[in-house]
Amino acid sequence: MKIKFFKLIGLSLSVLCGLFLSTIIAPSKASASGFAVYPRGAKELAMQHNVIAYTEGTASNYYNPALITELKGTQTEVGTTIIFPSRKFKNAQTGRTEKTKSQIFYPGVLSLTHQLSNKFTMGIGVFNPFGLGTDWGKNWEGRYLATNSEMQTFNINPNIAWKVNDRLAVAGGLDFLLLDATLEKNINLSTSGLPDGKQKFKGDGKGFGYNLGLIYYLNEDWSFGASYRSGITVDVEGDAKFKLPQTTPALIKATFPNTDGSVDVELPAQLFFGLCYKGIDKLTVEIGGRWEEWSCYEKLAFKFDQPIAGNKSSVFEKNWKDVMSYSVGAKYDVNDSLAILAGYRFEDNPVPGNTFEPGVQGSDTHSIAFGVKKKFGKLVACVAYNYQKYESRKKNNNLGANLGGTANGEYSVYMHLVGASVSCEF
């Protein structure tokens, strides 16, 4: 059994491949928050992540690793969430509307647990905590702010959990986060009588953090859970490349050299908590919340090996705020092999008006979800659907004014998410 478990760990590490982020180089940049991805499994997606005080399987490696003490033997789960985002912009003065290009994203999850003894259980999760992107095209009104931004991360998270007694379990683990970044935008050369130039930044980096978990059973019906993930600083290193019109004078070309660059990206600490009730036959209900320390995202400071437009460094203020989200989720067991799941979540917005930009989906969000879970012997399959509606947000600031356009107006966003996962007990 131990040999099989370590073979499964090797498989989880082998899924690490290509990565993307969005931030970097323009006075307006898309931060990772605009592309946060919270689904870690279809069951959890259907319940709006209300699995902090009770477990739906090995995805507890992410939500609350103390809960893996409830999982017997060796268990594993693999899944993905297909995400269909749509974003629309309406000009504040002309009323003209533009939409982002159609894109599909599919962040995945692989998690494993192994019961070492009656007291200790170990686990590992590989997931994408941030992802997605925004592609406005090369000709939209805000093309000097951002055209195409993409980001994906991989977090490798080993945990160890200790069942202190029948009521209390605690856990701790490490986070090893990898990311890769891409940001594209146009350069306004109209003052020189030239068509737009293009610029692209690609970079990658890594960071380290830790996580903690706790579950306490008040009685047979009630349980309380909490987990904490530390903030992570990612040192992103990459290169900026420029493509200018062939007729561009040499003097102007010299101000846009291809060069290496770097920036530190701060990802927030997160605190999850939930209260679960199982006192009604066949029904499980959990209410919970999530706090995120986005006040860590005060600014972005870039350094370049060669000066771009005369500057080797640039600092951009962000001044985001800490936020909360609140949710409720429920599961109804139709019978021993079939269950129906559903949930609702409200998420607060961390982005202040003076730093709101086209690359960031910075709005209060409402999400509803439902799903079906079916057991087939030791296999458990689940499919889920989640609809996310971002409240309309108006940009009315000076970001982009010195580049050739602010793209001020109203932004609206919605997403369809379809999750699927399969778990197995060995």
C-alpha positions in Angstrom: 0.0 0.0 0.0 2.8 2.4 0.8 4.5 1.7 -2.5 1.3 2.4 -4.3 0.8 5.7 -2.4 4.3 7.0 -3.3 3.7 6.1 -6.9 0.5 8.2 -6.8 2.6 11.1 -5.4 5.0 10.8 -8.3 2.0 11.0 -10.7 0.8 14.2 -9.0 4.1 15.9 -9.4 4.3 14.8 -13.1 1.3 16.9 -14.0 3.3 20.2 -13.5 3.5 21.9 -16.9 3.3 25.3 -18.6 2.1 28.3 -16.6 0.8 31.9 -17.1 0.2 35.2 -15.0 -0.9 38.7 -15.8 0.7 41.8 -14.4 3.7 43.6 -15.5 5.1 46.6 -17.4 2.2 49.0 -18.2 1.0 51.8 -15.9 -2.1 49.7 -15.7 -1.5 46.0 -15.0 -3.7 43.0 -14.3 -3.0 41.5 -10.9 -3.5 37.9 -9.9 -6.5 38.8 -7.9 -8.5 39.4 -11.1 -7.9 35.8 -12.0 -8.4 34.0 -8.7 -9.7 30.5 -9.1 -11.2 28.8 -6.0 -12.7 25.5 -7.3 -10.7 22.5 -6.0 -13.2 19.8 -6.9 -16.7 19.4 -8.4 -18.3 18.5 -5.1 -16.8 21.5 -3.4 -17.7 23.8 -6.4 -21.4 22.7 -6.1 -21.4 23.6 -2.4 -19.7 26.9 -2.9 -16.6 25.6 -1.0 -18.6 25.1 2.2 -16.4 22.1 3.2 -14.4 23.7 6.0 -16.2 22.0 8.9 -16.8 18.6 7.2 -15.1 16.7 4.3 -16.3 15.7 0.9 -13.0 13.9 0.2 -9.3 14.5 -0.6 -9.9 18.2 -1.7 -9.8 18.9 2.0 -6.0 19.1 1.5 -6.8 22.6 0.3 -9.9 23.7 2.2 -9.0 22.3 5.7 -6.3 19.6 5.9 -7.3 18.7 9.5 -10.3 16.9 7.9 -8.2 14.4 6.1 -8.1 12.5 9.4 -11.6 11.3 8.6 -10.4 9.6 5.3 -9.6 6.0 5.6 -6.9 4.1 3.8 -5.5 5.7 0.6 -7.7 7.9 -1.4 -7.3 10.1 -4.5 -9.3 12.5 -6.6 -8.7 14.1 -10.0 -10.9 16.8 -11.6 -11.1 20.0 -13.6 -13.4 23.0 -13.9 -14.1 24.3 -17.3 -14.6 28.1 -17.1 -16.3 30.3 -19.8 -15.8 34.0 -18.9 -17.4 36.9 -20.7 -16.6 40.6 -20.2 -18.2 43.7 -21.7 -17.2 47.3 -21.8 -19.5 50.3 -22.5 -17.9 53.7 -23.2 -19.0 56.4 -20.7 -19.5 59.1 -23.3 -20.2 57.4 -26.7 -22.1 54.4 -25.4 -20.1 52.1 -27.7 -19.8 48.5 -26.4 -16.9 46.0 -26.8 -16.5 42.5 -25.6 -13.5 40.3 -24.8 -12.7 37.4 -27.1 -14.2 34.0 -26.3 -11.9 32.0 -24.1 -12.0 28.7 -22.2 -9.9 27.8 -19.2 -9.7 24.5 -17.4 -7.8 24.6 -14.1 -7.4 21.2 -12.6 -6.9 19.5 -9.2 -5.2 16.3 -8.1 -5.2 15.3 -4.4 -4.2 12.3 -2.4 -4.4 11.1 1.2 -2.9 8.2 3.1 -3.8 7.1 6.6 -0.6 6.4 8.4 -2.3 5.3 11.7 -5.4 6.0 13.8 -3.8 9.3 14.7 -2.0 10.6 11.7 -2.9 11.1 8.0 -0.8 12.6 5.3 -1.9 14.2 2.1 -0.8 16.2 -0.9 -2.7 18.4 -3.3 -1.7 19.9 -6.7 -4.0 22.7 -7.8 -4.3 26.1 -9.6 -5.0 28.8 -7.1 -4.9 31.6 -9.7 -5.6 31.5 -13.4 -7.7 32.6 -16.3 -7.1 35.7 -18.5 -8.6 38.6 -20.5 -8.2 39.1 -24.2 -9.7 42.4 -25.5 -8.1 42.2 -28.9 -5.6 44.5 -30.5 -8.0 47.3 -31.5 -10.2 48.0 -28.6 -10.4 51.4 -26.9 -8.2 50.4 -24.0 -5.5 48.7 -26.1 -2.8 50.9 -24.5 -3.7 49.6 -21.1 -4.0 45.9 -21.9 -4.8 43.7 -24.9 -4.1 40.1 -23.7 -3.4 39.0 -20.1 -3.0 35.4 -19.0 -2.1 33.7 -15.8 -1.9 30.2 -14.4 -0.3 28.9 -11.2 0.5 25.5 -9.7 0.6 25.0 -6.0 2.1 21.8 -4.6 0.8 21.4 -1.0 1.9 18.5 1.2 0.1 18.2 4.6 0.2 16.1 7.8 -2.9 15.9 10.1 -3.1 14.7 13.7 -6.3 13.4 15.3 -5.7 14.7 18.9 -8.9 13.0 20.2 -12.4 12.1 19.1 -13.4 15.8 19.0 -10.3 17.7 17.8 -7.9 17.4 14.9 -5.2 19.8 13.7 -3.0 19.9 10.6 -0.2 21.8 8.9 1.5 21.9 5.5 3.7 23.7 3.0 2.9 25.6 -0.1 5.3 25.6 -3.1 3.8 27.9 -5.7 5.0 28.2 -9.3 3.7 30.7 -11.9 4.4 32.0 -15.4 3.3 35.4 -16.7 2.2 36.9 -20.0 0.9 40.4 -20.6 0.5 42.2 -24.0 -0.5 45.7 -24.9 -0.2 48.3 -27.7 2.2 51.2 -27.7 0.8 54.6 -28.8 3.2 56.0 -31.5 0.6 58.4 -33.1 2.5 61.5 -32.0 5.3 60.3 -34.3 2.9 59.6 -37.1 3.3 55.9 -36.8 0.9 53.0 -36.3 0.8 51.2 -32.9 3.7 49.2 -31.7 3.3 46.1 -29.6 4.9 45.0 -26.4 4.9 41.7 -24.5 6.2 40.6 -21.1 6.7 37.0 -20.2 8.0 35.9 -16.8 8.0 33.2 -14.3 8.7 32.8 -10.6 8.1 30.7 -7.4 7.2 31.3 -3.8 6.8 29.5 -0.6 4.2 29.5 2.2 2.4 27.4 4.7 -1.1 26.4 5.8 -2.8 25.3 9.0 -6.1 23.6 9.8 -8.4 22.7 12.7 -11.6 20.8 13.1 -13.6 20.6 16.3 -16.7 18.5 16.8 -19.0 20.1 19.3 -21.4 17.1 19.3 -22.8 14.6 16.9 -24.7 17.3 15.0 -22.4 20.3 15.0 -18.8 20.9 14.0 -16.6 23.9 13.5 -13.6 24.2 11.1 -11.0 26.8 10.3 -7.9 26.9 8.1 -5.3 29.5 7.3 -3.0 30.0 4.3 -0.1 32.3 4.6 0.6 35.1 2.1 3.2 34.3 -0.6 5.7 36.6 -2.2 6.6 35.5 -5.8 9.7 36.9 -7.4 8.8 37.1 -11.1 11.7 37.3 -13.5 11.2 37.6 -17.3 11.8 39.7 -20.4 10.0 42.5 -22.1 10.0 42.4 -25.9 8.8 45.1 -28.4 7.6 45.0 -32.0 7.6 48.4 -33.7 6.6 49.4 -37.2 9.4 49.0 -39.8 9.4 52.8 -40.5 10.1 53.6 -36.8 13.1 55.9 -36.6 16.2 54.4 -34.9 16.1 57.1 -32.1 12.6 55.9 -31.1 13.5 52.2 -31.4 16.4 52.8 -29.0 14.0 53.8 -26.3 12.2 50.4 -26.4 15.0 47.8 -26.1 14.3 44.1 -25.5 15.3 43.7 -21.9 15.1 41.5 -18.8 13.0 42.6 -15.9 11.6 41.5 -12.5 8.9 42.3 -10.0 7.7 40.9 -6.7 4.0 39.9 -6.7 2.3 39.6 -3.3 -0.4 37.0 -2.9 -2.7 37.4 0.1 -3.0 35.4 3.3 -6.4 33.6 3.5 -8.5 32.5 6.5 -11.4 30.1 6.0 -14.0 29.2 8.6 -17.2 27.1 8.6 -20.0 25.8 10.9 -21.6 22.5 9.9 -25.0 21.0 11.0 -26.0 17.4 10.4 -29.0 17.2 12.7 -31.6 16.7 10.0 -31.8 13.2 8.4 -29.9 13.0 5.0 -29.1 16.7 5.1 -25.8 18.4 5.6 -25.7 22.3 5.8 -22.6 24.5 6.3 -22.3 28.3 6.5 -19.0 29.9 6.3 -16.7 32.7 5.2 -13.4 33.6 3.8 -11.1 36.5 4.7 -8.3 37.6 2.3 -5.5 40.0 3.2 -5.4 42.0 0.0 -4.0 45.0 1.9 -0.6 43.4 1.2 -1.0 44.5 -2.4 0.0 48.1 -1.9 2.1 48.5 -5.1 4.0 46.9 -7.9 7.7 47.9 -8.3 9.4 46.9 -11.6 13.1 46.8 -12.3 14.6 46.5 -15.8 18.1 45.8 -16.9 17.9 48.5 -19.6 15.8 51.7 -19.4 12.4 51.6 -21.2 11.3 55.0 -22.3 14.1 56.4 -20.2 13.3 54.5 -17.0 14.9 51.4 -15.4 12.2 51.2 -12.7 8.5 51.9 -12.3 6.3 51.9 -9.2 2.5 51.7 -9.5 0.3 52.2 -6.5 -2.5 49.6 -5.9 -3.7 50.1 -2.3 -6.1 47.2 -2.3 -8.2 46.4 0.8 -8.9 43.2 2.9 -12.1 41.6 1.9 -14.6 39.0 3.2 -16.9 36.5 1.4 -19.9 34.7 2.9 -21.6 31.5 1.8 -23.9 28.7 2.5 -23.9 25.2 1.1 -26.0 22.0 1.4 -26.0 18.4 0.5 -29.0 16.1 0.5 -28.4 12.3 0.3 -31.2 10.9 -1.8 -29.9 7.4 -1.0 -26.7 5.7 -0.2 -25.2 6.2 -3.7 -26.8 9.5 -4.9 -26.6 13.1 -3.4 -27.7 16.5 -4.6 -25.5 19.5 -3.7 -26.1 23.3 -3.9 -24.7 26.6 -2.6 -24.6 30.4 -2.8 -21.7 32.8 -2.1 -21.2 36.6 -2.0 -17.7 38.0 -2.5 -16.5 41.5 -1.7 -14.3 43.5 -4.0 -10.8 44.5 -3.0 -10.0 47.0 -5.8 -10.5 50.8 -5.0 -11.9 53.1 -7.7 -8.7 55.0 -8.3 -6.7 51.8 -9.3 -9.5 49.9 -11.0 -8.4 48.8 -14.5 -9.6 46.7 -17.5 -7.3 43.8 -16.7 -8.9 43.2 -13.3 -12.3 41.8 -12.6 -12.7 44.0 -9.5 -16.4 43.9 -8.6 -18.6 42.4 -5.9 -19.7 38.9 -7.0 -22.7 36.7 -6.6 -22.4 32.9 -7.3 -24.9 30.1 -7.3 -24.1 26.5 -7.9 -25.6 23.0 -7.8 -24.3 19.5 -8.6 -24.9 15.7 -8.4 -22.7 13.1 -6.8 -22.9 9.4 -7.6 -21.1 6.5 -6.1 -20.1 3.4 -8.1 -18.6 1.1 -5.6 -15.3 2.7 -4.5 -15.5 5.3 -7.2 -17.3 8.6 -6.7 -18.1 10.9 -9.6 -19.5 14.4 -9.5 -20.6 17.0 -12.0 -21.4 20.6 -11.0 -22.4 23.9 -12.5 -21.6 27.4 -11.1 -22.8 30.8 -12.4 -20.9 33.9 -11.3 -22.3 37.3 -11.8 -20.0 40.3 -11.2 -21.8 43.5 -10.3 -21.3 46.2 -12.9 -18.3 48.4 -12.2 -17.6 51.9 -13.6 -14.0 53.0 -14.3 -13.6 56.7 -13.8 -10.0 57.5 -13.1 -6.9 58.8 -15.0 -5.2 55.4 -15.5 -4.1 55.3 -19.2 -4.5 59.1 -19.8 -0.8 59.5 -20.5 -0.9 56.5 -22.9 -3.6 57.5 -25.3 -6.9 56.4 -23.6 -8.4 55.7 -20.2 -11.1 53.3 -21.4 -13.4 54.9 -18.8 -16.9 53.4 -18.7 -18.9 50.5 -17.4 -17.6 47.0 -17.1 -19.7 43.9 -16.6 -18.6 40.3 -16.2 -20.1 36.9 -15.8 -18.8 33.3 -15.9 -20.1 29.9 -16.4 -18.2 27.1 -14.6 -18.7 23.4 -15.2 -16.8 21.0 -12.9 -16.2 17.3 -13.0 -14.2 15.0 -10.7 -13.7 11.4 -9.9 -12.4 10.0 -6.6 -11.4 6.6 -5.5 -10.6 4.7 -2.3 -7.9 2.0 -2.4 
